[in-house]
Amino acid sequence: MDDTADEILKGDAAHVWHPYSAASSTQPPLPVIGARGVELELADGRILTDGMSSWWCAIHGYNHPSLNAAAHAQLDRMSHVMFGGLTHPSAVDLCQKLVALTHDSLSRVFLSDSGSVAVEVAIKMALQYWHGKKSGPRNRMLTVRNGYHGDTFGAMAVCDPDTGMHHLFTENLTPHFFAPAPPSGFTAAITPEHTSDIESILREHHNAIAAVILEPVVQGAGGMRFYSPAYLQKLRDLCDHWDVLLIFDEIATGFGRTGKMFALEHAGVVPDILCLGKALTGGYLSLAATLCSEQVANDVSEGGAGAFMHGPTFMGNPLACAVACASIDLLLATPWEQKVASIESWLQQGLEPAKALAGVHDVRVLGAIGVIELVEPCDMHVLQSMLIEQGIWIRPFGRLVYTMPPFIVEQVQAEKITAGMVAAVTGYLEQLQK
Ligand SMILES: *Cc1c(COP(=O)(O)O)cnc(C)c1O
């Protein structure tokens, strides 16, 4: 098809559905015809500096020569082969790398095609784990408010009931247990009151609860909230005490984003099951992984079914695995920890002026994540176009205007992103006053 903006938009408006959008939205998307480094090239010739990493994924930026080379090499060998009864070097290589990168106790890897499915797999593992047990099956999950775990039904049932729109699907969602969200703030003190609800739910219902699931340290799409690693230490103790599995969803936080390779390292806590996705392939292809301990793997396998009952058609897709391996190698070959620390300080300095704005509730930064939280939900389309005028790609939602740039971002580009965010938010809030 034609690469002109008009042609693309005409086709898009006629037939294409976008995430969380009406079928024919009055707000057309921006046609992108190329991307390299931290820049997106639009069909009308404009260039935007990317502050989103395409929803946490593109940590190495776009069109990276090493990732391109890995994809080409695998393409010439084979793009796909079924994973039932067959295996291949890229999948084995990737699973070895994931086991080496995470804690020793996480030693089994189940590959799937998206984050939501990785969460479904984690929940199913927890349910099957209890199946063969004398204490009998357990079919409920326990989680905290403000969580986001994906859009499929199992994942949706553990998303925040309000932002996850549970009322639309009441009859179709398993009713799980929800405790209050951890208190805001990476350095916030954790007192016994903060875990008293979760503790009483566990005391009363532990025989029905298969696992606790939550996003460690950073709650992403449920509010871009940061909380103290100490909360996770307390939670690990509670799960051990009440003999309930612990699942960490690191789909957003994994691969360096919070300043550690995985956010769980801030707490020194190891879950029984770990979900990875998003940045796994550096944003090239859809791939996710669910890791678990040998004990979980054994008990799942020895339970009633004698096997883990899941198997996506595209499980272990070789192209995706090959790029994931290259992405991990690339990350490890760079001083990513220092780079994320630099990005953290650039974001802190750059977003600081937003703190003084009336209409801004909070400004917070952790690792390569910077958030401006407004007092009131924004008109996303108005603010979005103001951000684009600043030459940056930032996608606000609700009260949040946030950035998680690719790790290759340079200081001038980071400053362009933060200055653009502050200018757009300033302009937007001023316009509201009129
Ligand atoms: C994005 C996300 C998911 C869902 O991943 P998809 O690839 O969109 O299905 C699950 N959990 C967390 C924490 C996420 O950020």
The ligand as an SDF file (V2000), in Angstrom:
LIG
                    3D

 15 15  0  0  0  0  0  0  0  0999 V2000
    1.7910   -5.2840   29.7910 C   0  0  0  0  0  0  0  0  0  0  0  0
    1.6520   -6.0920   31.0110 C   0  0  0  0  0  0  0  0  0  0  0  0
    0.9990   -7.3500   30.9890 C   0  0  0  0  0  0  0  0  0  0  0  0
    0.3380   -7.8870   29.7540 C   0  0  0  0  0  0  0  0  0  0  0  0
    1.2360   -8.1080   28.7200 O   0  0  0  0  0  0  0  0  0  0  0  0
    0.6970   -8.2110   27.1970 P   0  0  0  0  0  0  0  0  0  0  0  0
    1.9240   -8.5540   26.4230 O   0  0  0  0  0  0  0  0  0  0  0  0
    0.1350   -6.8620   26.8820 O   0  0  0  0  0  0  0  0  0  0  0  0
   -0.3410   -9.2640   27.1670 O   0  0  0  0  0  0  0  0  0  0  0  0
    0.9440   -8.0640   32.1650 C   0  0  0  0  0  0  0  0  0  0  0  0
    1.4960   -7.5950   33.2950 N   0  0  0  0  0  0  0  0  0  0  0  0
    2.1310   -6.4070   33.3520 C   0  0  0  0  0  0  0  0  0  0  0  0
    2.7400   -5.9470   34.6460 C   0  0  0  0  0  0  0  0  0  0  0  0
    2.2200   -5.6100   32.2250 C   0  0  0  0  0  0  0  0  0  0  0  0
    2.8200   -4.4180   32.2770 O   0  0  0  0  0  0  0  0  0  0  0  0
  1  2  1  0
  2  3  1  0
  2 14  2  0
  3  4  1  0
  3 10  2  0
  4  5  1  0
  5  6  1  0
  6  7  2  0
  6  8  1  0
  6  9  1  0
 10 11  1  0
 11 12  2  0
 12 13  1  0
 12 14  1  0
 14 15  1  0
M  END
$$$$
